[in-house]
Amino acid sequence: MQKLTQFPVPELEILDEIYITIAVDLVSESTTQDKNRIQLSNCLNEAESKLESLEDQELVAKFNKQIDEVRKHLRELITHRGGLVLFITADDIYYYHLNNPTKDLLDIGLLPNFKPLIENYQFSNNYHLLVLSQEAFELFEGNHENIRRIEIDDEDAPVDLETALGTEKTGGELNHGTFGSRGSGAPQTFHGHNETSAEKDIDRENYFLIVDKYIYDNYSLPESTPLILYALSENQNVFRNLTKNQFLLDEGINESGNKMSQQEIEKKTIAKHDEIIEHEKENILTTFRETTPEYRIDNHLDDLASSAIQGRINELIINHSFKQNGSINSDGLYQEDDNNFLKQIVARTIQTGGTVYLFDSEELPEEINISARLRY
């Protein structure tokens, strides 16, 4: 059983394999642990019942063995606040702990059902928050509801200027300090200085370089998570001029977090996060509106199916409430049947490097249920 933290991933891109997809909304309070356990157990029991309709009894036996393995890890799986998504195949088990709640789901068939992951990972729904000053930083993880402080227990982490650069000595002598990133090899060396104004600026740049590398190596890159910067405008400018972190969002919070409570920081961050999401949505919709008809397909299922098979879909927008039975046949065209057409076109789009977004009805142009923007 393997925990995944990024999406998409190669492990879930096998198109000719049967997947059991289970999504369960979890609440972390102790009084609800029994409810979470019962909810997940019921999903597993229902999956076993549905597997009985498969003709391949050897395959059914493999899936039942995998379901028994999941049962052994129930406590570990439900001890989380947010969403749990399980992908079970005959040979592997993958799961996500999502920061955001998810709707309950049980789906068995060819291809995984990516809807819970799209809802969680589209836009900047989950993010890291870096509260930065010239002397120290704090790191939080957040979503649209709250932020949670990340406890950094690495004693070499550059949580403050002194740890990163070393204590100051008199007489203008340089001091040596070291830092390392989690799991990295040899430490890197930087210098402290006597505190003239120019030397303070140098120390700030050196400190920000260290912080930037540490956050990138240990959090942004492994989790592919957007980063919001909370800092004074002057520190924002310095940090942004030197950062190598491509996950840093353009919009930040331009004020000091010093002497502010976590509740105050959370309130300002959630308000900024709402702005960021709205801007991202509007940018995507504007791009679609400005795309010429030859590079855009609206609602036409045959053209959407063939474009997905050919790997031409760069971005796919789906109305959140839209449902469509059917499948993509051997000729790459839509055909009516009892399969989940949306699951197929989503999986094809993601496998070929496209991006999928889910929008509410009121956010989309009238009469648009599904729309694709093409590469060529």
Secondary structure as UniProt FT lines:
FT   STRAND          2..3
FT   HELIX           10..12
FT   TURN            15..16
FT   STRAND          18..26
FT   HELIX           30..32
FT   HELIX           33..51
FT   TURN            52..53
FT   HELIX           57..72
FT   HELIX           74..78
FT   STRAND          82..88
FT   STRAND          93..98
FT   STRAND          105..110
FT   HELIX           115..121
FT   TURN            123..124
FT   STRAND          127..132
FT   STRAND          136..142
FT   STRAND          147..149
FT   TURN            155..156
FT   HELIX           161..165
FT   TURN            171..172
FT   STRAND          175..179
FT   TURN            182..183
FT   STRAND          188..192
FT   HELIX           197..215
FT   HELIX           216..220
FT   HELIX           221..223
FT   STRAND          227..231
FT   HELIX           233..242
FT   TURN            246..247
FT   STRAND          253..254
FT   TURN            258..259
FT   HELIX           262..290
FT   HELIX           293..295
FT   STRAND          296..298
FT   HELIX           301..309
FT   TURN            310..311
FT   STRAND          313..319
FT   TURN            320..321
FT   STRAND          325..328
FT   TURN            330..331
FT   STRAND          334..340
FT   HELIX           341..351
FT   TURN            352..353
FT   STRAND          355..359
FT   HELIX           361..363
FT   TURN            366..367
FT   STRAND          370..374
//
